[in-house]
Amino acid sequence: MSILPAPTKVEFDENLFWVSLEDGRKIGVPLAWYPRLLKGTSDGRSNYFLSPSGIHWETLDEDISIEAILNGRMAFDGKQAA
């Protein structure tokens, strides 16, 4: 079992959200992969919680694991692909 780096910061631009990881990487993820984030407001997107394993947006009902981000997995039918 490998240990994945924890997220340290999340930022958004027009088409992507950027996840900074504790190992120094910054990963760009298409918002189109996550309809809840794509349709969410700026306030909703900025209201997130970081855990060692991922990012959680309670108000948008979205949870995205670092494993999914690193493996390029997108949401399916508006739900996170685990």
Secondary structure, DSSP 8 states (H G I E B T S, - for coil): ------EEEEEE-SSEEEEEETTS-EEEEEGGG-HHHHHS-HHHHH--EEETTEEEETTTTEEEEHHHHHTT---BTTB---
